[in-house]
Amino acid sequence: MARKKAEKKVVQELGVNEQTPREIVEELNKYIVGQDEAKKSVAIALRNRWRSRKLADDIRDDVIPKNILMIGSTGVGKTEIARRLAKLVKAPFVKVEATKFTEVGYVGRDVESIIRDLMQIAVRMVRRQKTEEVKEKATENANERLLDILVPEPKRTQNPLSKLFGGGNNEPIEEKEDEPVADNAGREFVRKRLLAGKMEDQVIDLEVADHAKPMVGMFSGSSLESMGDNLQDMISSVMPKRTRKRKVTVAAARKILEQEEAEKLIDMEEVAETAVQLAERSGIVFFDEIDKVAVKGSSAGPDVSREGVQRDILPIVEGSTVMTKYGPVKTDHILFIAAGAFHTAKPSDLIPELQGRFPIRVELKSLKKEDFEKILTEPQNALIKQYKELLKTEGLEIDFEGEAIGRIAEMAYDVNEQSEDIGARRLHTLLEKLLEDISFDAPDMVKEGKTSFNITSDYVDERLKEIAKNRDLSQFIL
């Protein structure tokens, strides 16, 4: 009973995001400009996870997550929303490219490996949580082991004749004790110094586990992935653990010993059971490049494999049981978010069964000039701030005038309109070209006493105008 309560507590602490939809959107706004509709859909989906926990048992299992399909050209923020979401939620999250997978019988990853990856992440999360719970006891045990290394227990020696002759009246001859390395008072003295942090830099010999390279790499392909994992676990459990001596400082030794002691205190069976619950109830899978496995019209040649990927993804999305080394995992309540540019294909080119499993459709808008200006300046680690900080390491302060930022945004929009629309990624290419000479000359400029540089709209025009105007040249450079 106590174990079940502990599992439930961990799942509640890790698997449910307590933030309201508005708070989730505000958090995403710190990093992503615009795309309010997509942020709103993701925020509602996360909040529905929290709401489903409050339902009665007889209805909870019937309330399944509503999967989301995000449609928009490259560089508008689809993947960034997923990346930031991963950091925001306290739930197992895995991002995969649909193009990495193939149907069974073709060379490529098996789609069921997505759920196995999700389980690995869930196990790591639960293990980290459990490690925090036993951290105090693990540190205490690690300090005791450090004391045993620093102040070894006194050895007891026996008179070799006692075994043969014994003492008077058939009593063994008294054992003699060597002069102790340090008595209890000495051990306590070392303990105080150790706990006070006065011995952190002292070097000691420590026996650590020798982690050999895996012997079963040959089994890591396609549908044999799980067999490889299981075989590796079996070999590691049968083979004796090898150790080797390392010279490390007391501070480094404590970290190693804390980890070893924490592993002894953690019940891995309980971790596995809790992780399965966490993955089943709170897992999120983000399928990127889903449009690349869509097939237009009748399929032939390599397109057979693409349609096969959709058919293999289908049972996972609609709800099935996947076998993992931690136990069977049901996918009914995992939230799936798919994203794709859909330039050449349309969402209707996906097989009908898969279309039906993504009922929420969100279209991300192409970026305008105003969006590019905001991307350059507003996010927490905006692009301009990144370049400023990079050059500051050389001792050079660069400053962008407001008009210069407007010109960069305008050029990014114009080039995207004239050639391929690659969204915010266009800003990376423009800024790299704009700051190419400054980045190259920065060390020499500082040596000559020039510690600041002001970037004006004229400088932007001088560096980029010809390239931006010449469409043929911009295709190669921008």
N, C-alpha and C positions, 0 to 999 in steps of 0.2 A: 504493500500500500504506500509506504514511504517512498519507494522507488518510483511508482507511478506519479506521485505528487511532484517529485523532483524533476521527472521528465516533462511534465506539464508546465512547470515553472520555467524551465529552460526554453521550451517552445514558445511560451508566452513572451518571455523577455527578448528572444531573438527574432521570432517570426512575424511580429505585428508592429507595423509602423504607427505610432500614436498621433502623428501629425495630421491636421485637418487638410482637406484638399487645397484650401487657400494657402496654408503654410508650405505645402509641398511645391506649389507653383511659385511661391515667393523664393523658395530655396533654389529652384531651377532657374529662376530669373537672374540669379547672381552669375550664371555661367552661359546662359543661352538667350539670345536676343530674338524676340518675336515668337512665332509658332505657338500662340496661346491656346489654340484648339487642341493641338497634340499634347501640350502640357496638362491641359484640363482633363483630357481622356485618361492619361496615365495616372493623374492624381485621384480621379474617381475610382479607377481600377484598384489602386492601392488601398483607398479608404474602404472599398467594399470588402477587402480582406478582413479589415478590423470589424466591420459590421457583421460579417458572417460568423465571427467568433462569439457574438452576443446572441445568436439565434438558438432556439431550442434544438435538442439532439435530433428530434424527428424530422426537422426541416433542413438542418444544416447541410447534410450530405447531398441534398437535391439542388442546393444553390451553388452552381459551378461558375468559375470566373468567365467573364466575357472577354475573349481574346481580341487583340487590337491589330489592325493592319495600317501601317503608316506609309503613305505614298508621297513621294517628292523627289526632285532631282538631287544629285549628289551635292554635298556641301551645305545643305540647308538646316542640318541639325538633328537628323534622325539618330545617327550613331552617338552623337554627343548627349542626346536625351537619355539614351540607354546607359552610357558610361557614367553620367552623373547620377542616374537613378540607382546604379549599382552601389555607389558610395553612400547614397541617402538611406536606402532600405536596410533593415536589419534582417535580411533574408537571403537564402542561397540564390545566387544570380549567375547565370552563364550566358555569354554572348558567343554565338557561332555563326559562321558564314555557310549559307545553304550550299554554296558551290563546292565545299569540301567533302560533301557526302555523295555517295552513289548507291544505287540499289544493289542488293546482294547479287554477287556474280561479276561485278565490275570492280576495278581497282579504286579504292577510296575508303573513307571511313564509314562505318556502320552507323546509321542514325540513332541506334539505341545507346551509342557511346555518349550522346548528349546527356542522357539521364544519369549515366555512370559518372560523368564529369560533375553534374549537379550534386550527386551524392558525395563525391569527394569534397566539394566545397562545404556542404552541410556538415560533414564529419569534422572538417577543420574548424568550423565556427563553433560547434558544440564542444569540441576538445579545448578550444581556446577559452570558452566560458567556464568549463570545468577546471581548467588549469588555474584560472583566476580565483576560483572558490577554494582551491587547496594550496594556493601560493604561500600563505603564511606557514602552514605545516611543512611544505616542501623546503622553504628557506631554512626553517629550524633544523630539519633533518640534514640539509646540505651543510650547514655550519658545523653540525656534529661530525660529519664525515671529514670536513676540512680539519677539524681539531684532531681527529685520529691520524691524519697525515702529518700535521705539524707537530703533534705531541703523541707519538706512538705509545700504546699500552706497554708497561714493563713486561719483559719476558720472564717466564718461570723456568728454571732449569732443574733437572733431576740428577742426582748422583748416579752414575751408571752402575755402581756396585749394588745399589738398593734393590734392583730387580733380581740380582743373583742371591744376595745374602740376607737382605732385609736388616732391620735393626734388632735390638734385643727383644726377647719375648715374641719373636716372629712378627715384629712390627717393622714397616718399611723405614728405611733411613730417611730422616727429614729432608724435604726438598729445600734447596737454597734458592733464594731469589736474587737475581742480578741486581746491581745497583740501578734503581729506576732511572729512566731517562728524565722524567720529571714527575714529581708527586702531584697529588690533587691540587695543592696550592699553585703549583706551576701551571697546571692545565687551566685553572680558573683565571690565572694572570693572562695566559694567551687568549682565552675566551674573551676577556674584557677588551684586549687590544684588537681582536678580530671584529667584535661587534662595534667597536668605536671607529672602524675603518682605517686603522693604523698599519695594517699588513697587506693592503690591497695590491701593492706592487711587488711583493715578495714572490719569487719564482719557485714553484714546486713541481715534483713529478706526479703526473696524474694518469691513471689507466683509463682510457676511453675506448668505446666500441669502435671497431674498425669496419666502417660501412663499405663493403666491397661493391663493385659495379654490378648491376643486375646481369644475371646470366641468361635471361630469357628474352632478350631484345628481339629475337627472331620471331616471337609470337605476337608482336605488337601491331600487326596489320589487320585491317578490316574486321571481320566478324570474329577473329581469333583474339581480339583485345582482352576480353574478359578471361579467356583461357590462360593468356599470358600472365595476367594479374594473379589469378588463383594459383598457378604453378609457381610463380615467384614467391607468394606467401607461404606455400607448402614447403618449398626448399629452404626458406629462411627459418621456418619453425623447426625443421629437422636438423639442419646444419648447426654445429656448435658455434656460439657467438665468439668471434675473435676480438681480442683487445690489443691495444698497443700503448706504449708509454709516450706521453707528450709533456714537454716542459711548458707550463703555462703560469700566468700570474694567479694570485689568489682570487682576484676579481673575476677573471675568465673562468677559473675552475668552479667558482660558485655558480655561475650561470649554467655550466654543463651539468653540475650535480643537482641543481634545482630542477632542471628538465628531467633528469633521470628519476629523481624522487617523486616528481609530479606524476610521471608515467606509472609509477608503482601505486600511487594513491587513486588513480583514475580507473574506473571499471569500463573497459573498452566495449563490453557487451551493452552496457547501459548507454554509452555514447552512440553506438551504432543504432540502437532502437530509437533513441531521441532524434538522431539525424534523419532517420527514415520519416518520422512524423513531421519534422521540420521541412524536409524537401517536398513531401506530399501536400502539406497544407499551405506552405509559404513560398515554394520555389517559383522563380521567374526565369523563363528562357526567352532570349532575344534572338530571333532569326534575322540575320542581315542578308542582303542580296537575294531575297526570296524571288525577285523577278527573273533572276538568271536561270531558275529551274522551270519557269513557265514555258509552255510550248504553244506556238501559234499554229492553228490548223492541224492537219494530220502530221504525225511524227514519224521520223525515219532516221536511221544512222545513230549518231550519238544522242539525239533527242530522246531515244527510247530510255536511256539512262536517266535523263532529266525528269521525265514523267514518272519513272520508277522511284526517284527520290521523293516526289510528291506523295506517291502511294505509300512509301515507307514512313514518311512523316505523319501521314493521316492518322494511323492508329494511336500514335503517341499523343497527338493533339486532341483527339476525340476521347481518349481515355483507355489506357491499357495497363498491363503490369509488366514491368521490365525487371529482369533478374540482375542484381548487382552483387558484389562480394559481401555487402552488408545486409543483404536480404532483398526480398521483392519490394519494388516501389510502384505504387499506383500513380498514374499521371492525371487522373480525373480533375484534381483541383490545382494543378500547376497553371500559372498564368503564362500564356504565350503571346509575345509581341513580335510581329513580323514587319520588316521594312524593305522597301525597294524603290528604285528610281522609276521603273516602268516606262522607260523611254521607247523601247522597241516592242515590248509586250504590254498587255493590259491586265489588270486584276482578273478580268473575265477569262484570261487565257490559262489561269490556274484550273486544275480539275474542280468540277462543281462541289464535290464533297469537301475539299479543302477550303474553298471559298466560304462555304457555310459555317466553317469552324472559326472564322474571323469576322464576327458580326459588326464590330465597330470599325468603321473606315475613317481615317483622318488624312486629309490632304494637306501637306506642308507647302506653304507658299514660297515662290522664288523670292530672293532677297532684292530689295530696292536700295537706292543710294543711301537713304536714311538709315536702313538696317546696317549697311556696311560701316557707316560712321559710328553707330552704337557699338558694333562688334569691336571696332578699333579702340574704343575708350571706356565702355561701361562695365563689361564683365570683371569679375574679381581679379583675374589675371589676364587682362586684355592684352592683345598683341603688342600694342605700342609700349605698354608697361614692361612686357617681356624683353623687348629689344633695348629699352632704356637700362634695365637691370643688367643685361648681358654686357653692354658697353661700359657700364659703371664699374665692372670688375677690372677694366683696364685703366680706370681713372678718368674716363671721358663722359661728361654729362651731355646728353642730347635732348633737345626740346623740339616738339612739333607744334607749329602754329596751327590755330583753328582752321585757317584757309587751306593749309597743306593737307590736313586730315580730310577736309572736304574734297580736295582734288584727287586724293588717293581713292576715296570711296566712289567718286564719279567715274574714274578710270576703270575701277574694278567692275562697276555696273556696265559700262560701255563695252568692255572687252567680253564680258559674259554674254551680252546681247549679240555681239558680232560673231563670236565663235562659240565653242561649246560652253554651256553654262555649268561651271563647276562650283558655284556658290561661294561660300566664305573661303574656300581653299585658294581662290584667286588672290586674296589679300596676302597670303604667304609668298606667292611668287612675285607680286608687286613690291612688297617690302624688302624681300631679299635683293631684288635688282636695285631698288632705290638706295639701300644702305651698303651695297657691295664695296664701294671705294672706301667709305668710312670704316667699315669693319676691317678692311685690309690695312688701312693706314693708321688705325687708332693707336697702336703702341708708339709709332713714330711721332704722331701728333702730340701725345702726352710728353714725350721726351723733349720736344721743341717748346714745351710750355703752354700748348693749347689744350685746355681742359674742358672746353664746352663747344658745342656746335648747334646752331639753330637751323632747323629745317623749315624752309618757307615754301610757299606754293610755286615760286619761280624755280626753286631747286628741284621740286617734284617734276615740273614741266620739262626742265632741262634733262633730267635723267630718264624720264619715261614717255614724254610726249611723242617722239618719233616712233617708238616701238608700239605704243598704243594706237597711233594713227595708221601705221603700216600693217594691214591685216595679215598679209603673208608672213611678215617677220614675227608678228605677235603669236602666230600659231606655233612657232618654234621656241620662242623665248618665254612667252607668258601663257 
